[in-house]
Amino acid sequence: MRVDEIKEHLSKDLIPFWKSLKDDEFGGFYGEIDFDLNLSKRADKGGILNSRILWFFSNAYLTLQDETCLSYAKHAYDFLRKVFLDQENGGVFWSVTYDGKPADDTKHTYNQAFAIYGLASYYDAAGDKEALSLAYTLMDKIEDKCRDNIGYLEAFDRCFQPASNEKLSENGVMASRTMNTLLHVLEAYTEVYRVDKNAMVADKMRWMLTIFADQIYNPAKRRLEVFFDWDMNSLLDLNSYGHDIEASWLVDRSVEILKDPVYLARIAPVTRELTAHIHSVAMDETSLYNECEDGNLDTKKVWWVQAEAILGFLNGYQKDPSKVEYLESAGKIWDFIKVYMIDPREGSEWFFELTKEGTPMSTRGIVGPWKCPYHNGRMCFEIINRNITF
């Protein structure tokens, strides 16, 4: 059964790999392994990477009840609290040096969101009220410094003065707002609400879900728009297949936890259409393509896109069991991952990206600021907890 395979992969491959990156000398976890499996102990340590490692080990403990995972989560938590947190101006830094000094002191809303996400899960795993308190402190900072009456702004300097948004802008545009950041702020607030039913957090979730349904989702094209100017005008004809299938189940999760029938009725048709559209345009016979810009298909196979596609299709099937093609596609993607995406070399994890034919692309490393255990780890946790046969 694939569920058993995935549980074994989590326990015997992913968890040991990420444990091996623990930096006992300077704290946190090492920040870089290149394609050739060279570990750089002096590489900067990314805030997103550390927060996702915190989230990963917290949820590994919650899923498997492995006490050692909780100790690794605490190691990541201590590094976030003592090193990434800006004691003077608030918020967390984008990155720090290997020995814990600010490297890139940018304050990005996306990065704050993942710190909140990790802290809320760590509170759930460890019962540490200080972690929950810090999550609320960062949430208050987002609401005070990063939000206006339209949505969330994203890039700020160390003192939370507005800055340009290179970090979340791609494809040749400079976006004031992005679908990606809104999705993960919603995800972070959802995790806080899951562990601590706060009515003010629920109100903020409703506000974000409204933006998602009314301004991010494009019903004519059955997709999420990606990059926006200040006034929420889309900047590019882009369909990000990975983000759409990820959002299809993450936004469903937000509505499930919110338990508001008004939003359940409002969001369900959107996520259903996202899943159906991605299944119809982005799948080849084995796995998911990356994106389509101005009608030009990017056929790369990216690690996180495959992990999210499995969850999106399993979620779509669980919502509508008549969609057996979703179940079949999830199985095909896992079979593709086993053969092509998981690096067979000892001391490695998943490749970052492959060609359409399944050849690893050596331009991207095995660990880095964005290459982390969040997507493939979460795929494992979700499949184990859903206990779905596929």
C-alpha positions as CSV (number, residue, x, y, z in Angstrom):
1,M,0.0,0.0,0.0
2,R,1.2,3.5,-0.9
3,V,0.3,4.8,2.6
4,D,2.8,2.3,4.1
5,E,5.4,3.3,1.6
6,I,5.0,6.9,2.4
7,K,5.1,6.4,6.1
8,E,8.3,4.4,5.7
9,H,9.8,7.2,3.5
10,L,9.0,9.7,6.1
11,S,10.5,7.7,8.9
12,K,13.5,6.2,7.2
13,D,14.5,8.9,4.7
14,L,13.1,12.4,5.3
15,I,13.3,12.6,9.1
16,P,16.9,11.2,9.3
17,F,18.0,13.5,6.5
18,W,16.8,16.7,8.2
19,K,18.1,15.6,11.6
20,S,21.5,15.3,10.0
21,L,21.5,19.1,9.3
22,K,21.3,20.1,13.0
23,D,24.1,22.6,13.8
24,D,25.1,21.8,17.3
25,E,27.9,24.4,17.3
26,F,26.1,27.6,16.2
27,G,22.4,26.6,16.5
28,G,19.7,26.0,14.0
29,F,20.2,23.9,10.9
30,Y,22.8,24.1,8.1
31,G,21.5,26.2,5.3
32,E,22.8,24.6,2.1
33,I,23.6,21.4,0.4
34,D,24.4,21.8,-3.3
35,F,23.4,19.4,-6.1
36,D,26.6,17.4,-5.7
37,L,25.8,16.9,-2.0
38,N,28.4,19.3,-0.7
39,L,27.3,20.6,2.7
40,S,28.2,24.3,3.3
41,K,28.4,24.7,7.1
42,R,29.2,28.4,6.5
43,A,26.1,29.2,4.4
44,D,23.5,31.7,5.6
45,K,20.5,30.2,7.3
46,G,17.2,31.2,5.8
47,G,14.2,32.2,8.0
48,I,11.7,30.3,5.8
49,L,13.9,27.2,6.0
50,N,14.2,27.3,9.8
51,S,10.5,28.0,10.3
52,R,9.6,25.1,8.0
53,I,12.0,22.8,9.8
54,L,10.3,23.9,13.0
55,W,6.9,23.1,11.5
56,F,8.2,19.7,10.1
57,F,9.6,18.3,13.3
58,S,6.6,19.6,15.3
59,N,4.3,17.7,13.0
60,A,6.5,14.7,12.8
61,Y,6.1,14.4,16.5
62,L,2.3,15.0,16.3
63,T,2.0,12.3,13.6
64,L,4.4,9.7,14.8
65,Q,4.7,10.5,18.6
66,D,8.5,10.3,18.2
67,E,10.0,12.2,21.1
68,T,13.3,12.8,19.3
69,C,11.4,14.9,16.7
70,L,10.2,17.1,19.4
71,S,13.7,17.8,20.6
72,Y,14.7,18.8,17.0
73,A,11.6,21.1,16.9
74,K,12.8,22.7,20.1
75,H,16.2,23.3,18.5
76,A,14.6,25.1,15.6
77,Y,12.3,27.0,17.9
78,D,15.2,28.2,20.1
79,F,17.1,29.5,17.1
80,L,14.0,31.3,15.8
81,R,13.4,33.0,19.1
82,K,17.0,33.8,20.0
83,V,18.5,34.6,16.6
84,F,15.8,35.3,13.9
85,L,13.6,37.5,16.0
86,D,14.5,41.2,15.9
87,Q,14.3,42.2,19.5
88,E,14.4,45.9,18.6
89,N,12.0,46.3,15.7
90,G,10.0,43.1,15.9
91,G,9.5,40.5,13.2
92,V,11.9,37.9,11.9
93,F,14.9,38.5,9.6
94,W,14.9,37.0,6.1
95,S,18.3,35.2,6.8
96,V,21.1,35.1,9.3
97,T,24.8,34.1,9.0
98,Y,25.9,30.6,9.9
99,D,26.8,31.9,13.4
100,G,23.6,33.8,14.0
101,K,24.1,37.4,12.9
102,P,21.6,39.2,10.6
103,A,22.5,38.5,7.0
104,D,19.5,39.9,5.1
105,D,17.5,41.9,7.6
106,T,14.5,42.3,5.3
107,K,11.1,41.9,7.0
108,H,8.9,40.1,4.5
109,T,5.3,39.2,5.2
110,Y,5.7,35.8,3.7
111,N,8.6,35.0,6.1
112,Q,6.6,36.3,9.1
113,A,3.8,34.0,8.1
114,F,5.9,30.9,8.1
115,A,7.3,31.8,11.5
116,I,3.8,32.0,12.8
117,Y,2.9,28.7,11.1
118,G,5.9,26.9,12.7
119,L,5.3,28.4,16.1
120,A,1.6,27.4,16.2
121,S,2.5,23.8,15.4
122,Y,5.2,23.8,17.9
123,Y,2.8,25.0,20.5
124,D,0.5,22.2,19.6
125,A,3.3,19.6,19.9
126,A,5.1,20.9,23.0
127,G,2.4,22.9,24.8
128,D,4.8,25.8,25.1
129,K,2.7,28.9,25.7
130,E,5.6,31.2,24.9
131,A,5.6,29.9,21.3
132,L,1.9,30.7,20.9
133,S,2.5,34.1,22.5
134,L,5.2,34.8,20.0
135,A,3.0,33.7,17.1
136,Y,0.4,36.3,18.2
137,T,3.2,38.9,18.5
138,L,4.2,38.3,14.9
139,M,0.6,38.3,13.8
140,D,0.1,41.7,15.5
141,K,3.1,43.0,13.6
142,I,1.7,41.8,10.3
143,E,-1.6,43.4,11.0
144,D,0.0,46.7,12.2
145,K,2.7,47.1,9.6
146,C,1.8,44.9,6.5
147,R,-1.9,45.3,6.0
148,D,-4.0,48.0,4.4
149,N,-7.6,48.2,3.4
150,I,-7.0,46.2,0.2
151,G,-4.9,43.3,1.5
152,Y,-1.4,42.6,2.6
153,L,1.7,44.4,1.4
154,E,4.8,42.3,1.4
155,A,8.4,43.7,1.4
156,F,9.8,45.9,4.2
157,D,13.2,46.9,5.5
158,R,14.4,46.1,9.0
159,C,12.3,48.9,10.5
160,F,9.2,47.9,8.5
161,Q,9.5,50.7,6.0
162,P,8.2,49.7,2.5
163,A,10.7,48.1,0.2
164,S,10.7,46.5,-3.3
165,N,9.3,43.0,-3.5
166,E,12.0,41.1,-5.5
167,K,11.8,38.1,-3.2
168,L,8.3,37.1,-4.1
169,S,8.3,38.5,-7.6
170,E,9.2,36.4,-10.6
171,N,8.6,36.1,-14.3
172,G,9.9,39.6,-15.0
173,V,7.4,41.5,-13.0
174,M,7.7,43.5,-9.7
175,A,4.5,42.8,-7.7
176,S,3.2,44.8,-4.8
177,R,1.0,41.9,-3.7
178,T,1.1,38.2,-4.6
179,M,-1.3,35.3,-4.4
180,N,1.5,33.3,-2.8
181,T,1.9,35.5,0.3
182,L,-1.9,35.8,0.9
183,L,-2.2,32.0,0.7
184,H,0.5,31.5,3.3
185,V,-0.7,34.2,5.6
186,L,-4.1,32.5,5.5
187,E,-2.4,29.2,6.2
188,A,-0.5,30.6,9.2
189,Y,-3.6,32.2,10.7
190,T,-5.5,29.0,10.1
191,E,-2.9,27.0,12.1
192,V,-3.2,29.5,15.0
193,Y,-7.0,29.2,14.9
194,R,-6.7,25.5,14.8
195,V,-4.7,25.4,18.1
196,D,-6.4,28.4,19.8
197,K,-9.9,29.3,18.7
198,N,-9.6,33.1,18.7
199,A,-12.5,35.0,17.3
200,M,-10.3,37.9,16.0
201,V,-8.2,35.4,14.1
202,A,-11.4,33.9,12.6
203,D,-12.4,37.4,11.4
204,K,-9.1,37.9,9.6
205,M,-9.4,34.5,8.0
206,R,-12.9,35.5,6.6
207,W,-11.4,38.7,5.2
208,M,-8.6,36.8,3.4
209,L,-11.0,34.1,2.1
210,T,-13.1,36.9,0.6
211,I,-10.1,38.4,-1.1
212,F,-9.2,34.9,-2.3
213,A,-12.7,34.2,-3.8
214,D,-13.4,37.7,-5.2
215,Q,-10.0,39.0,-6.4
216,I,-7.4,36.2,-6.6
217,Y,-9.6,33.6,-8.2
218,N,-10.4,34.2,-11.9
219,P,-13.6,32.3,-12.7
220,A,-13.3,32.9,-16.5
221,K,-9.9,31.1,-16.5
222,R,-10.5,28.8,-13.6
223,R,-7.3,29.7,-12.0
224,L,-5.7,31.9,-9.4
225,E,-4.0,35.1,-10.6
226,V,-0.4,35.3,-9.2
227,F,1.1,38.8,-9.3
228,F,-0.7,42.0,-8.6
229,D,-0.1,45.8,-8.5
230,W,-1.0,47.9,-5.5
231,D,-4.7,48.0,-6.5
232,M,-5.0,44.2,-7.0
233,N,-4.8,44.3,-10.8
234,S,-3.2,41.2,-12.2
235,L,0.2,41.8,-13.8
236,L,0.8,38.7,-15.9
237,D,-1.0,36.0,-17.8
238,L,0.3,33.2,-15.7
239,N,-1.2,29.9,-14.4
240,S,1.0,28.5,-11.6
241,Y,-0.1,24.9,-11.5
242,G,1.6,24.1,-8.2
243,H,0.1,27.0,-6.4
244,D,-3.4,26.3,-7.7
245,I,-3.4,22.7,-6.7
246,E,-1.8,23.6,-3.3
247,A,-4.5,26.3,-2.7
248,S,-7.2,23.9,-3.7
249,W,-6.7,21.8,-0.5
250,L,-5.1,24.5,1.8
251,V,-8.1,26.8,1.4
252,D,-10.4,23.9,1.9
253,R,-8.6,23.2,5.1
254,S,-9.0,26.8,6.3
255,V,-12.8,26.6,5.7
256,E,-13.0,23.3,7.5
257,I,-11.3,24.7,10.5
258,L,-13.2,27.9,10.4
259,K,-16.5,26.0,10.4
260,D,-18.5,28.9,8.9
261,P,-21.2,27.5,6.6
262,V,-21.3,30.8,4.7
263,Y,-17.7,30.5,3.7
264,L,-17.9,26.8,3.1
265,A,-20.6,27.4,0.5
266,R,-18.7,30.3,-1.0
267,I,-15.3,28.6,-1.2
268,A,-16.2,25.0,-2.1
269,P,-17.1,25.8,-5.8
270,V,-13.8,27.7,-6.2
271,T,-11.5,24.9,-4.9
272,R,-13.5,22.3,-6.8
273,E,-12.9,24.2,-10.1
274,L,-9.2,24.7,-9.3
275,T,-8.8,21.0,-8.8
276,A,-10.7,20.1,-12.0
277,H,-8.9,22.7,-14.1
278,I,-5.4,21.6,-13.0
279,H,-6.2,18.0,-13.6
280,S,-7.4,18.8,-17.1
281,V,-4.5,21.1,-18.2
282,A,-1.4,20.4,-16.1
283,M,-1.1,16.5,-15.9
284,D,0.8,14.5,-18.3
285,E,0.7,10.7,-18.1
286,T,2.9,10.7,-14.9
287,S,3.1,14.0,-13.0
288,L,2.4,17.7,-13.0
289,Y,4.0,20.4,-15.2
290,N,5.2,23.6,-13.6
291,E,3.3,26.5,-15.1
292,C,2.0,28.2,-18.2
293,E,2.9,31.9,-19.0
294,D,1.4,33.7,-22.0
295,G,0.4,30.3,-23.4
296,N,4.0,28.9,-23.1
297,L,4.1,25.7,-21.1
298,D,6.9,25.1,-18.6
299,T,7.3,21.4,-18.6
300,K,9.7,21.1,-15.7
301,K,8.8,18.7,-12.9
302,V,9.4,20.6,-9.6
303,W,9.6,18.8,-6.3
304,W,7.0,20.8,-4.4
305,V,4.5,20.8,-7.2
306,Q,4.4,17.0,-7.2
307,A,3.9,16.8,-3.5
308,E,1.1,19.3,-3.5
309,A,-0.5,17.7,-6.5
310,I,-0.9,14.4,-4.6
311,L,-2.6,16.2,-1.8
312,G,-4.8,18.3,-4.0
313,F,-6.1,15.3,-6.0
314,L,-6.6,13.2,-2.9
315,N,-8.5,16.1,-1.3
316,G,-10.6,16.5,-4.4
317,Y,-11.4,12.8,-4.4
318,Q,-12.4,12.8,-0.8
319,K,-14.8,15.7,-1.4
320,D,-16.2,13.9,-4.5
321,P,-15.6,10.1,-4.6
322,S,-16.9,9.9,-8.1
323,K,-13.7,11.6,-9.2
324,V,-11.7,8.3,-9.3
325,E,-9.4,9.9,-11.9
326,Y,-8.0,12.1,-9.1
327,L,-7.2,9.1,-7.0
328,E,-5.5,7.4,-10.0
329,S,-3.5,10.5,-10.7
330,A,-2.3,10.8,-7.1
331,G,-1.0,7.2,-7.4
332,K,0.7,7.9,-10.7
333,I,2.5,11.0,-9.2
334,W,3.7,9.1,-6.2
335,D,5.0,6.3,-8.5
336,F,6.8,9.0,-10.5
337,I,8.3,10.5,-7.3
338,K,9.6,7.2,-6.2
339,V,11.4,6.5,-9.5
340,Y,12.6,10.0,-10.5
341,M,12.2,12.7,-7.8
342,I,13.7,11.0,-4.8
343,D,17.5,11.1,-5.1
344,P,18.9,7.6,-4.8
345,R,22.3,8.9,-3.6
346,E,23.0,8.2,0.1
347,G,22.8,11.4,2.2
348,S,20.2,13.1,0.0
349,E,16.5,13.8,-0.2
350,W,14.4,14.9,-3.2
351,F,15.8,16.6,-6.3
352,F,14.6,20.2,-6.7
353,E,13.5,19.8,-10.3
354,L,13.6,17.5,-13.3
355,T,13.3,17.9,-17.0
356,K,10.0,16.7,-18.6
357,E,11.7,13.3,-19.2
358,G,12.7,13.0,-15.5
359,T,16.4,14.0,-15.7
360,P,17.6,15.9,-12.6
361,M,18.6,19.5,-13.2
362,S,21.9,20.3,-11.5
363,T,21.3,24.0,-11.3
364,R,19.3,23.7,-8.0
365,G,20.6,22.2,-4.8
366,I,19.2,19.7,-2.4
367,V,18.9,22.1,0.6
368,G,18.6,25.9,0.4
369,P,16.5,28.9,1.5
370,W,13.4,27.5,-0.3
371,K,14.3,23.8,-0.5
372,C,13.0,22.4,2.8
373,P,10.9,19.5,4.3
374,Y,7.7,21.5,4.2
375,H,6.0,20.2,1.0
376,N,7.1,16.6,0.9
377,G,7.0,16.3,4.7
378,R,3.4,17.6,4.7
379,M,2.5,15.3,1.9
380,C,3.5,12.4,4.2
381,F,1.7,13.7,7.3
382,E,-1.5,14.4,5.4
383,I,-1.6,11.0,3.7
384,I,-0.8,9.2,7.0
385,N,-3.5,11.2,8.9
386,R,-6.1,10.9,6.2
387,N,-5.3,7.2,5.9
388,I,-6.5,7.1,2.4
389,T,-5.8,4.1,0.1
390,F,-4.7,5.2,-3.4
